Amino acid sequence: MKVVAIVGSIRKDSYNLKLAQFIQKRYQEQFDLEILTIRELPFYDQDIEMDPPAAVKDFKNKVAGADAVLWVTPEYNATVPGVLVNAIDWLSRVEKVMNGKPSWIVGASMGNLGTVKAQLHLREILFAMGLSSPLLPGNEVYVGAVHEKINEAGELTHEPTVQFLDTVVDNFINWMKHQNR
């Protein structure tokens, strides 16, 4: 199964990028995960949506070619980061490559509540017309106090969180078997 991860942070040492990399490495036998970059995407612009820059075309093609999307979002000001919304705007236009594409969401922050508010907003966005992405139900992954759960090498070391993530990945794989794709 081919999954692309879209990380909503462009910071070099992003905890959410580290979380995506941990998932990529730990579950490499269950699925192929490619982490996409959104740093190079220009601001969404309707004037160029019919003939977007190469970075946008490549991004949309990778999402279109995947079986599912893993959204890895931080929480900025109690919502989804602007760079992630920009990426979503590109995905929702013209080809609408997210229509019917299964998604699941994880997120990490230094706060105790993880990314609860951002994930609630992201869920609403993914249900919008132009996206219509079915979401893995009932498996919210909010990694709070992430700075205490990831070591210097970027590995998630908090065993209860790792065990929970193992369960969510199993649920995701089983859920994907039942998606009409």
C-alpha positions, 0 to 999 in steps of 0.5 A, a space after each residue: 500500500 502506498 501512503 503519502 504523508 503531508 506534514 503541516 510544518 516546514 521547520 527543519 527540526 519539526 516534531 511533526 516531521 520527526 513523528 512522520 519519519 518515525 512512522 515511516 521507519 517503524 511501519 515500513 513492512 506494513 506500507 510504503 510511506 513517502 513524506 511530501 514536502 510543502 515548502 516549495 508550494 507557492 501560495 494558492 492562486 486561482 489565476 494559475 490553477 489551470 497551469 500551476 508550477 511544477 512543484 504543484 503538479 508534482 505534489 498533486 501527482 504524488 497524492 493522486 498516485 497514493 492509496 491514502 494520505 497521512 496528515 501530520 499536523 502541528 497546532 498553531 494558534 489553536 488551528 491548522 497551520 497556514 502552510 498546510 491549508 495552502 497545500 490543501 487548497 491546491 489539492 482541492 482545485 481542478 483535478 480534486 485529487 483528494 475526492 474519495 482518497 482515504 486519510 488519517 491524521 496524527 499530530 504532535 505538540 509540546 502542549 499537553 493536549 497535543 493537536 486536538 483543536 487543529 485536528 478537529 479543524 482539519 477533519 472539517 476541512 477534509 470533509 469539504 466539497 472539493 476534498 471529500 476525503 473519508 477519514 479513519 474513524 475513532 483513532 485520533 493520535 494527539 501526541 502531547 508533550 512530544 519534546 519529552 517523548 522523542 529522543 535526540 535521534 528523532 525516535 518516539 520513545 514513550 512506550 504507551 504512545 508507541 503501543 497506541 500508534 501500533 494499534 492505530 496503524 493496525 486499525 488503519 490497515 484493516 480499515 483500508 482493506 474495506 475502502 472502495 478504491 
